Amino acid sequence: MSLFKRLVSKLTNQPEEDEKQSLEKLGDSLKNADLDYKFAQLFTHSGGFFNYCADEAEALQTLSQIIKIEGINNVFCWDKELQNFLNVIRAPFTSELELFNDAAFITCEYLIAYDGRIMLSHNNILHYHSSRLPNKIVIIANVSQIVNNLNDAMGKIKRTGNIKNLTSISGNQSKLDASSNTNNTKLFLLLLED
């Protein structure tokens, strides 16, 4: 890639063509793989941290390790069920997003195997714009939330209705709809068996 194209892609916050092509090549090579394997490979290839958890006890242990290793002091978590996880491991949290939150613990709508992205809505991040989320985001999801592509996800969303403010995040650009994207966001996924 020419120096000019690299400079323009950095200024416009567009992924470099080489990165985009390598993700597409990996996706093509995995086209016949199981959806969960394909999603995990593409998610980690794009910079996300994938954690498979056989049950809730393992998810609690992994969450506790992430909080300890990452030096997380206060978590934004509005979901009552997820707050129970944080209470068990005695992690401080707020139910409203605050400036001092250094992580978010949320759910998601769907995991998109085609490109390793995670779809979020107001159900996951309330009325907050994804660019306001802290730089460390921990998402918990079930294997049943993996869909093949964006069309499948949108079809399911239309059937359930009443989902608004859709956005997607991925490992290397966790705030895709942000005008000033910084690549220092860490995205952790705890994937639970149903």
ZAMARVO-710017 format. One record per residue: residue in three letters; x, y, z of N, C-alpha, C, O in turn. Coordinates in steps of 0.1 Angstrom, whole numbers, plus 5000, padded with zeros to 4 digits. Example, Ala and Ser with C-alpha at 12.3 -4.5 7.8 and 13.67 -1.06 7.14 Angstrom:
REM ZAMARVO-710017
ALA513249435078512349555078513249675078514249675085
SER512849785071513749895071512950005079513450115080
END
This chain:
REM ZAMARVO-710017
MET500949885000500050005000500950125000501950135007
SER500550224992501450344991501350425004500350415012
LEU502350505006502450595019501250685019500650705030
PHE500850745007499750835007498450765011497650825019
LYS498150645006496950575010496950545025495850545031
ARG498050505030498150475044497850605053497050595063
LEU498350715048498150835055496650875055496050915065
VAL496050865043494650895042493750805050492850845056
SER494150675050493350575058493450605073492450585080
LYS494650655078494750685092493950815095493350825105
LEU493950915086493251035089491751015088491051085096
THR491250935080489850915079489350795088488150755087
ASN490250735096489950625105489450505097488550435103
GLN489850485085489450365077490450265079491650295080
PRO490150135080491150035082491950025069491450045058
GLU493249995071494149985060493749875051493149775056
GLU493949885038493549785029494149645032493449545031
ASP495449645036496049525040495349445051495149325050
GLU494949525061494249465073492849415068492449305072
LYS492249485060490849455055491049325046490149235047
GLN492049325037492249205029492549085037492048975034
SER493449095047493748975055492548925062492448805064
LEU491649015067490448965074489548895064488948795067
GLU489448955052488648895041489148755037488448665035
LYS490548745036491148615032490848515043490548395040
LEU491048555056490748455067489348415066489048295068
GLY488348515064486948475063486648385052485948285054
ASP487348405041487148315029487648175032487048075029
SER488748165039489348035043488547965053488647835054
LEU487748035060486847975070485447955066484547925074
LYS485147975053483747975049482947845052481747855053
ASN483647735053482947605055483147565070482647455074
ALA483747645078483947615092482647635100481647705096
ASP482547575112481447595121481347745125482347815125
LEU480147795127479947935129480647985142481248095142
ASP480647905153481347945165482847955163483448045168
TYR483447855156484847865153485247975144486248045146
LYS484448005134484648115124484548245132485448335130
PHE483548265140483448385147484648405156485248515156
ALA485048305164486148315173487448355166488148445171
GLN487648295154488948325147488948465142489948535143
LEU487748515136487748645130487748755141488248865140
PHE487048725153487048815164488448835169488848955172
THR489148735172490548745177491448795167492448875170
HIS491248765154492148825144491948975143492949045140
SER490849025146490649175146491049235159490749355161
GLY491549165169492149225181491249195193491649245204
GLY490149125193489349095204489948985213490748905208
PHE489548975225489948875234488848775237487848815243
PHE488948655231487848555232488048465243489148405245
ASN487048445251487048355263485848255262484748305264
TYR486048135260484948035260484747995274485747955281
CYS483547985279483247955292482147845292481047865286
ALA482447725298481547615298480247645306479147585303
ASP480447725317479247755325479447885332480447955330
GLU478447925340478548055347479648065357480248175359
ALA480047955363481147955373482447985366483248065371
GLU482647935354483847965347483848105342484848175341
ALA482648155338482548295333482848395345483548495343
LEU482348355357482748435369484248445371484748545374
GLN484848325370486348315372487048405362488048475365
THR486648385349487248465339487048615340488048695338
LEU485848655344485548795346486448855357486948955356
SER486548775368487348815379488848835375489548925379
GLN489348745367490748755362490948875353491948945354
ILE489948905344490049015335490149145344490949235342
ILE489249155354489149275362490549295370491049405371
LYS491049185375492349185382493549225373494249315376
ILE493649155362494749175353494749315346495749375345
GLU493549355343493449485336493349605346493349725341
GLY493349575358493349685368492149765368492149885370
ILE490949705366489749765365489249805379489149715388
ASN488849935381488449975395486950005396486349995407
ASN486250035385484850065385484250035372484650075361
VAL483149955372482549905360481149975358480349985367
PHE480850005345479450045341478749925338479149845329
CYS477649895345476849775343475349805347475149815359
TRP474449825338473149855341472249735342471149735349
ASP472649625336471849495336471849435350472849395355
LYS470649415355470549355369471149215370471849185380
GLU470949135360471548995360473049005360473748925367
LEU473649095352475049105352475649165364476749135369
GLN474849255371475249315383475449205394476249215403
ASN474649095393474848985402476148925401476748885411
PHE476648915388478048855386479048945393479948895400
LEU478849075392479849175398479749175413480749185420
ASN478549145418478449135433479149015438479749025449
VAL479048905431479648785435481148795436481848755446
ILE481748865426483248885427483649015434484849045434
ARG482649085439482849205447483649315438484549375443
ALA483149335426483649445418482749565419481549545417
PRO483249675421482449795422481849835408482549825398
PHE480649885408479949915396478950035398478550055409
THR478650095387477550195387476550155376476950095366
SER475250185378474250145368474050255358473350235348
GLU474650375360474750485350476150495346477050485354
LEU476350535334477750555329478350685335477750795334
GLU479450665341480150775348481550795342482150705336
LEU482150915343483450945338484550855344485450825338
PHE484350815357485350735364485250585361486050505365
ASN484150545353484150405349485250365340485450435330
ASP486050265343487150225334486850105327487750045320
ALA485650045328485249935320483649925319482949995327
ALA483149855310481749825308481549675308482349605302
PHE480549635314480149485314478749485309477749525315
ILE478549425296477349435289476949305282477849215281
THR475749295277475349185269475349235254475849355252
CYS474949155245474849195231473649135224473049055230
GLU473349175212472249125205472748995197472148885199
TYR473749015189474248895181475748905179476349015179
LEU476348795176477748775172477748735158477048635154
ILE478348815149478248795135479548725130480648775130
ALA479348595126480448505122481148555109482348535108
TYR480448625101481048665088482248755089483248735082
ASP482248845099483448935101483848945115484749035118
GLY483348875125483748875138483248995146483849035156
ARG482249065141481649175148480649135158480049035158
ILE480349235168479349215178478349325176478649435176
MET477049285175475949375173475349415187475049335195
LEU475249545189474749605201473449685198473249735187
SER472649705208471449795207471249875220472049855229
HIS470149945220469850015233469549915244469749955256
ASN469249795241469049695251470349665259470349615270
ASN471549685252472849655258473549775264474149765275
ILE473349895258474150015262473150135266473650245266
LEU471950095268470950205271470950315260470950285248
HIS470850435265470750545256472150605252472250705246
TYR473150545257474550595255475050565241474850455236
HIS475750655236476450635223477650545226478350565236
SER477950455217479050365219480350435221481250375227
SER480550555215481850625217482050665231483150705235
ARG480950665239481150715253481450595263481850625274
LEU481450475258481750365266483250365270484050425263
PRO483650305281485050305286485850225276485350165267
ASN487150235278488150175269488250025270488849955262
LYS487649975281487649825283486249785283485449835292
ILE485849695275484449645274484449495275485149425267
VAL483649445284483549295286482049265282481149315288
ILE481949175272480649135268480448985271481348905269
ILE479248955276478848815278477748785268476848855266
ALA477948665262476948615252476848465252477648405259
ASN475848415246475648275245475948225230475848305221
VAL476348105229476648045216475448065207475648085195
SER474248055212473048065203472848205197472048225188
GLN473648305202473548435196474448455183474448555177
ILE475248345180476048355168475148335156474448235155
VAL475248435146474548425134475648425122476748475124
ASN475248385111476148375099476548515095477748535093
ASN475648605093475948735087475048845092474048815099
LEU475248965088474449075092472949065087472049105095
ASN472749005076471348985071470648895080469448915083
ASP471248785085470548695095470248775108469148755113
ALA471148855112470948925125469749025123468949035131
MET469749095112468749195109467349125108466349175112
GLY467349005102466148935100465548895114464348905116
LYS466448855123465948815136465548935144464548925152
ILE466149045142465849175149464449215144463649265152
LYS464149205131462849255126461749165132460649215135
ARG462049035134461048945139460748975154459548965159
THR461749015162461549045176461049185178460249205187
GLY461349275169460849415170461349495181462049435190
ASN461049615181461349715192462849715196463149735208
ILE463749695187465149715189465649835181465349845169
LYS466249925188466650045182468150085185468750015194
ASN468650175178470050225180471050115179471850085187
LEU470950045167471949935164473249995161473450095154
THR474349925166475649955162476449825163475949725169
SER477649815158478449695159479849735163480349845160
ILE480549645170481849665174482749545171482149435169
SER483949565169484849455167486149485174486349585180
GLY487049385175488249385183489149505180489649565189
ASN489349545167490349645164489749785163490449885164
GLN488449795161487749925161486449915169485449905163
SER486649925182485449895190484450005191483449995196
LYS484750115184483750225184483650275170483950385166
LEU483050185162482950205148482150335144482350395134
ASP481150365152480350485149480850615156480150715155
ALA482050605161482650725167483450805157484050745148
SER483350935158484051015148485551025151486251035141
SER485951015163487351005166487750875172487750855184
ASN488050775164488250645168489650625173490650655167
THR489750575185491050545191491150395192490250325195
ASN492350345189492550195188493050145202493550035202
ASN492850215213493250155225492150085233492350055245
THR491050065227489949995233490249845233490649785223
LYS489949785245490149635246488749575247487949625255
LEU488449485239487149415238487349275242488049195236
PHE486649235253486749095259485349035257484249095259
LEU485348905252484048835251484048715259485048635259
LEU483048695267482848575275481748495268480548535269
LEU482048385261481048315254480648195262481448105264
LEU479348185265478748075273478047975265477348015255
GLU478147855269477247745263475847775268475647815279
ASP474947745259473447765263473047655272471847645276
END
